[in-house]
Amino acid sequence: MTSNYKPIGNYIQRVEERNNNLKVTRLLGLSMTKEFRETTSNIVGTDMSVYKVMRKYQFACDFMSPIRVNKLPVVLKLDDEPNLVSPAYPVFEVKDKNELDPEYLMMWFRRSEFDRFVTFKCDAAIRGGYDWEELCQTLIPVPHIDKQREIVKEYNIIQNRIILNQQLIKKLEETAQTIYKQWFVEFEFPDENGNPYKSNGGEMVDSELGEIPQYWERKEISTLCEITSSKRIFENEYQKKGIPFYRGKEITQKKAGEVISNLIFISPERYNQLVKNYGKPNNGDILMTAVGTIGSTYMVVDEQFYFKDGNVIWFKNFKQEKSNYYVYDFMQTEQFKNLLDEITIGSTQSAITIKTFGQQKIIFPVVSVLDRYVKISMKLNNYLFKKKQQQVALNQLKNLLLSKLAQAGD
């Protein structure tokens, strides 16, 4: 162990500022992503004077969580406005910011290796936990303060790019949904003269899904494409390397443009056998989570992977060219979420079946409208995919920088 590793306790101290004068009113919780979140606690009638006040560059953590979730929720406050946290959360600060930069320390807390260490200490502890004493005894590399600040600056450049990229992704998703709503909910798509259809006298007819434009149809989803799943892969077939194998969690992460954590694999031989006998998801196919967190959708690009049967539904072989974009955009709407709520089964773990889902009807436009919409949707979704790929690359770069902190003291 390098001599530059020091116990964190050498550099931090507890802070016990209570909200005695009740001047601070904003109560925040701690998330598993090590960020503040708005509290979900009912504080009506609660004595807020016992809550702890946090100020800039102070930390709060939840020592009760690691044994349950294998992470230590810990947050560094970076804004100037004070807030409250639970009286159960230890609040602490760096004694001398010229010896240990608070943001550098928070970078260490964000490392996956740190959470694994905390989990190990919880498992090994007689009391079954990770506490203040354990935190103070935890070793951290402490290079010269100039080096720390250099590392923090590099990290913040990457993090700021991630935030800006995420804001753009959100804006693109909102734009796509606004266009979909305008065309297929409000029926104000451009008519042959370029005017909004419904408000300019476009003919509407009654249907079981409400009024729809003339000549449009109500179609069962199963008539638009083939709806299926994968062949079963057993846990004893999982490998440490090979072809990526996605479950519902990984599909959700891919949709969000996140780095997939704890990736598992199957052997290339097993993958090739499955592809030969049953095929694989191809470019433009849609995958949807169907157990637990339901309705997270991912449009496949050209890539090698397989996925878990039962947990993920596979939409392929779309009958009408490019109609997968229309179906995919529908799957991002509130109407789609409401549809899923109506057909979800299971009291302890939510799930939907392929048969039931395929029987659901959606509005389907005439070819001329669909073709015009798909041109717009393709551009938006392809740009979204590129931005999410950038997000993955940026997050990988951030994680690499965090992992290299272990050598910072060398």
C-alpha positions in Angstrom: 0.0 0.0 0.0 1.4 3.4 -1.0 2.3 5.7 1.8 0.0 8.3 0.4 -3.1 6.3 1.5 -4.5 7.9 4.6 -7.5 7.2 6.8 -10.5 9.4 5.8 -10.9 10.2 9.5 -7.8 12.3 9.4 -9.5 14.8 7.3 -13.2 14.9 8.2 -15.3 15.9 11.2 -18.9 15.5 12.2 -21.3 18.5 12.1 -24.3 18.7 14.4 -26.3 21.8 13.4 -30.0 21.5 14.2 -32.8 23.5 12.8 -33.5 25.1 16.1 -34.9 28.4 14.8 -36.9 26.6 12.0 -35.5 29.0 9.4 -34.6 26.2 7.0 -37.6 24.6 5.4 -36.4 22.5 2.4 -36.0 18.8 3.4 -34.1 16.5 1.0 -33.4 12.8 0.9 -30.4 10.9 -0.4 -30.7 8.8 -3.5 -28.9 5.5 -4.5 -27.2 7.5 -7.2 -25.5 9.7 -4.5 -27.6 12.8 -5.3 -30.1 14.7 -3.4 -33.8 13.9 -4.1 -37.0 15.6 -3.0 -38.2 13.8 0.2 -41.2 11.5 0.1 -41.7 11.6 3.8 -44.9 13.0 5.3 -43.7 15.8 7.6 -47.1 17.2 8.6 -47.0 17.8 12.3 -43.3 16.8 12.5 -40.9 18.7 14.8 -38.6 20.1 12.2 -36.2 21.6 14.9 -34.5 18.2 15.3 -33.6 17.9 11.6 -30.0 18.5 10.6 -29.0 21.6 8.6 -26.5 21.1 5.7 -24.4 23.8 4.2 -22.2 24.1 1.2 -19.4 21.5 1.0 -20.9 19.3 3.7 -21.7 15.6 3.3 -24.6 13.5 4.5 -24.8 9.8 4.4 -27.1 6.9 5.3 -25.3 4.1 7.1 -28.5 2.1 7.3 -28.7 1.4 3.5 -25.5 -0.5 2.5 -26.5 -3.8 4.1 -29.7 -3.7 2.1 -28.7 -2.1 -1.3 -24.9 -2.7 -1.4 -24.3 1.0 -1.7 -23.6 3.8 0.7 -25.9 6.8 -0.2 -23.6 9.8 0.4 -24.1 13.3 -1.0 -21.9 16.4 -1.2 -23.8 19.7 -1.0 -22.5 22.1 -3.7 -25.1 24.9 -3.7 -25.3 27.8 -1.3 -28.8 27.5 0.0 -29.0 25.4 3.2 -31.3 22.4 3.4 -32.4 19.8 5.9 -31.7 16.1 6.1 -33.0 13.4 8.4 -31.7 13.5 12.0 -30.7 9.9 11.4 -28.1 10.9 8.7 -24.6 11.8 9.9 -23.5 15.1 8.5 -19.7 15.8 8.1 -17.3 18.1 6.4 -13.6 18.3 5.5 -11.6 20.0 8.2 -9.1 21.7 5.9 -10.0 22.1 2.2 -6.3 22.9 1.5 -5.4 19.3 2.5 -8.4 17.4 1.1 -10.7 18.8 -1.6 -14.4 17.9 -0.8 -15.1 17.2 -4.4 -12.1 14.9 -4.7 -13.4 13.0 -1.6 -16.9 12.8 -3.3 -15.3 11.3 -6.4 -13.9 8.5 -4.2 -17.3 7.9 -2.7 -18.7 7.5 -6.3 -16.4 4.7 -7.2 -18.0 1.3 -7.6 -15.0 -0.1 -5.8 -15.9 2.0 -2.8 -19.4 0.6 -2.6 -18.0 -3.0 -3.0 -15.7 -2.2 -0.1 -18.6 -0.9 2.0 -20.6 -4.0 1.2 -17.7 -6.2 2.2 -17.3 -4.4 5.5 -21.0 -4.8 6.2 -20.9 -8.5 5.5 -17.8 -8.9 7.7 -18.9 -6.8 10.6 -20.2 -8.5 13.7 -22.9 -5.8 14.0 -23.7 -6.2 10.3 -23.1 -2.6 9.2 -20.9 0.2 8.0 -20.7 3.1 10.5 -18.9 6.3 11.3 -15.9 4.5 12.8 -15.6 2.3 9.7 -15.8 5.3 7.4 -13.0 7.1 9.4 -10.8 4.0 9.1 -11.3 3.7 5.4 -8.1 4.5 3.5 -8.0 7.0 0.6 -5.1 8.2 -1.6 -4.3 11.8 -0.8 -2.0 13.4 -3.4 -1.0 17.1 -3.2 -4.0 19.4 -3.2 -3.0 20.8 -6.6 -3.2 17.3 -8.0 -6.6 16.7 -6.4 -7.9 19.9 -7.9 -6.6 19.0 -11.3 -8.4 15.6 -11.1 -11.6 17.3 -9.9 -11.4 19.8 -12.8 -11.0 17.0 -15.3 -14.0 15.1 -13.8 -16.2 18.2 -13.8 -15.5 18.8 -17.5 -16.8 15.3 -18.3 -19.7 15.6 -15.9 -20.8 18.9 -17.3 -20.7 17.4 -20.8 -22.9 14.5 -19.6 -25.4 16.9 -18.1 -25.6 19.0 -21.2 -25.9 15.9 -23.4 -28.7 14.6 -21.1 -30.5 17.9 -21.4 -30.4 17.6 -25.2 -31.6 14.0 -25.1 -34.5 15.0 -23.0 -35.4 17.9 -25.3 -35.2 15.6 -28.4 -37.5 13.0 -26.6 -40.0 15.8 -25.7 -39.9 17.1 -29.3 -40.6 13.6 -30.7 -43.5 13.2 -28.3 -44.9 16.6 -29.1 -44.9 15.8 -32.8 -46.5 12.4 -32.2 -49.2 14.0 -30.1 -49.9 16.6 -32.6 -50.3 14.1 -35.4 -51.9 11.1 -33.8 -53.7 12.4 -30.7 -54.9 15.8 -31.7 -55.0 14.8 -35.4 -53.4 18.1 -36.5 -51.0 16.5 -39.0 -50.5 18.6 -42.2 -53.2 17.9 -44.8 -52.6 18.0 -48.5 -52.4 21.8 -48.4 -50.0 21.9 -45.4 -52.8 22.9 -42.9 -53.6 21.2 -39.6 -56.0 18.4 -40.5 -58.7 18.4 -37.8 -58.9 22.2 -37.2 -59.2 22.8 -41.0 -62.3 20.6 -41.5 -60.6 17.2 -41.9 -63.3 14.6 -41.9 -63.5 12.5 -38.7 -65.4 9.3 -38.0 -66.4 7.5 -34.8 -64.5 4.4 -33.6 -64.2 2.4 -30.4 -61.0 4.4 -29.7 -62.9 7.7 -30.2 -62.9 10.0 -33.2 -60.3 9.2 -35.8 -59.6 10.7 -39.3 -61.5 9.1 -42.2 -59.9 5.9 -43.6 -57.7 5.4 -40.6 -58.0 2.0 -38.9 -58.0 0.4 -35.5 -55.5 -2.5 -35.6 -54.5 -5.1 -33.1 -50.8 -4.7 -32.4 -50.2 -8.4 -33.4 -51.4 -7.6 -36.9 -48.6 -5.0 -37.3 -45.7 -7.3 -36.6 -44.6 -10.6 -35.1 -44.6 -10.5 -31.3 -42.5 -13.2 -29.6 -39.6 -13.7 -27.1 -36.3 -15.6 -27.0 -35.4 -19.2 -26.4 -34.6 -20.0 -22.8 -31.1 -19.5 -21.5 -30.4 -21.0 -18.1 -28.3 -19.4 -15.4 -25.7 -22.2 -15.6 -25.1 -21.0 -19.2 -23.9 -17.6 -18.1 -20.3 -16.8 -18.9 -17.8 -14.2 -17.7 -17.1 -13.2 -21.3 -18.5 -13.8 -24.7 -21.7 -12.4 -26.3 -23.6 -9.9 -24.1 -26.9 -11.3 -22.6 -29.5 -8.7 -21.6 -32.3 -9.0 -19.1 -34.9 -6.3 -18.4 -32.5 -4.2 -16.4 -30.0 -4.0 -19.3 -32.7 -3.2 -21.8 -33.7 -0.3 -19.6 -30.1 0.9 -19.3 -29.6 0.7 -23.1 -32.7 2.7 -23.7 -31.4 5.4 -21.3 -27.9 5.5 -22.8 -26.4 4.3 -19.6 -23.3 2.1 -19.2 -24.5 -1.4 -18.5 -23.4 -2.5 -15.0 -22.6 -6.1 -14.1 -22.9 -7.3 -17.7 -23.3 -11.1 -18.2 -22.5 -13.2 -21.3 -23.2 -16.4 -23.1 -20.7 -18.3 -25.1 -20.2 -17.5 -28.8 -21.0 -21.2 -29.6 -24.4 -21.0 -27.8 -25.1 -17.6 -29.4 -24.4 -19.0 -32.9 -26.6 -22.0 -32.2 -29.5 -19.8 -31.2 -29.1 -17.5 -34.2 -29.0 -20.4 -36.6 -32.1 -22.1 -35.1 -34.2 -19.1 -34.0 -32.7 -15.9 -35.3 -31.7 -12.8 -33.3 -33.0 -9.2 -32.9 -32.1 -7.2 -36.0 -31.7 -3.5 -36.8 -35.1 -1.8 -36.2 -36.7 -4.6 -34.1 -38.1 -3.4 -30.8 -37.5 -5.0 -27.4 -39.8 -4.2 -24.4 -39.4 -5.2 -20.7 -42.4 -7.3 -19.6 -41.7 -8.2 -16.0 -41.2 -5.9 -13.0 -40.5 -2.5 -14.6 -42.8 -2.8 -17.6 -42.8 -1.0 -20.9 -39.2 0.2 -21.2 -38.5 -0.1 -24.9 -35.3 -0.2 -27.0 -35.0 -0.1 -30.8 -32.3 -2.5 -31.8 -29.3 -1.4 -33.9 -26.8 -3.8 -35.6 -25.1 -5.4 -32.7 -24.4 -8.9 -31.2 -26.4 -9.8 -28.1 -29.1 -12.2 -26.9 -31.8 -11.6 -24.3 -33.8 -13.3 -21.5 -37.0 -15.1 -22.4 -40.1 -14.0 -20.4 -38.5 -10.8 -19.2 -38.4 -9.1 -22.6 -40.9 -9.1 -25.5 -39.5 -9.0 -29.1 -41.3 -7.1 -31.9 -40.0 -8.1 -35.3 -41.0 -8.5 -39.0 -43.1 -5.4 -39.2 -45.7 -5.8 -42.0 -45.4 -2.2 -43.3 -42.0 -0.8 -44.0 -40.7 1.6 -41.4 -43.9 1.2 -39.3 -41.6 0.2 -36.5 -40.9 3.9 -35.9 -44.6 4.6 -35.5 -45.0 1.7 -33.1 -41.9 2.7 -31.1 -43.0 6.3 -30.8 -46.4 5.1 -29.6 -44.6 3.1 -26.9 -43.2 6.3 -25.4 -46.7 7.9 -24.9 -49.0 8.3 -21.9 -51.6 6.3 -23.9 -49.2 3.4 -24.0 -48.5 3.6 -20.3 -52.3 3.6 -19.6 -52.7 0.6 -21.9 -50.1 -1.3 -19.9 -51.7 -0.4 -16.6 -55.0 -1.9 -17.9 -53.5 -5.2 -18.9 -50.8 -5.8 -16.3 -51.2 -8.9 -14.2 -49.6 -10.1 -11.0 -49.9 -8.8 -7.4 -46.3 -9.2 -6.2 -44.5 -8.7 -9.5 -46.2 -7.0 -12.4 -46.1 -8.8 -15.8 -47.8 -8.8 -19.1 -48.3 -11.7 -21.6 -47.5 -11.6 -25.3 -51.0 -12.8 -26.2 -52.8 -10.1 -24.2 -50.5 -7.4 -25.4 -50.9 -8.4 -29.0 -54.7 -8.2 -28.8 -54.6 -4.5 -27.8 -55.8 -2.1 -30.5 -54.1 1.2 -31.6 -54.9 3.8 -34.2 -53.1 3.2 -37.5 -52.9 6.0 -40.1 -53.2 5.8 -43.8 -50.0 5.2 -45.8 -49.5 8.7 -47.0 -49.5 10.1 -43.4 -47.4 7.3 -42.1 -44.7 7.8 -44.7 -44.5 11.5 -44.0 -44.3 11.0 -40.2 -41.7 8.2 -40.5 -39.3 10.5 -42.3 -39.4 12.9 -39.3 -39.3 10.1 -36.7 -36.3 8.4 -38.3 -34.3 11.6 -38.2 -35.2 12.3 -34.6 -34.6 8.8 -33.4 -31.4 8.3 -35.3 -30.0 11.5 -33.8 -31.2 10.4 -30.3 -29.4 7.1 -30.8 -26.2 9.0 -31.6 -26.5 11.3 -28.6 -27.2 8.3 -26.3 -24.1 6.5 -27.7 -22.1 9.7 -26.8 -23.6 9.5 -23.3 -22.4 5.9 -22.9 -18.9 6.9 -24.0 -18.9 9.9 -21.7 -20.0 7.8 -18.7 -17.4 5.2 -19.5 -14.8 7.9 -19.5 -16.1 9.2 -16.2 -16.0 5.7 -14.7 -12.5 5.2 -16.0 -11.3 8.4 -14.3 -13.0 7.3 -11.0 -11.3 3.9 -11.2 -7.9 5.5 -11.7 -8.2 7.4 -8.4 -6.6 4.4 -6.8 -3.3 5.4 -8.4 -3.7 9.1 -7.6 -1.5 8.9 -4.6 1.4 7.2 -6.4 
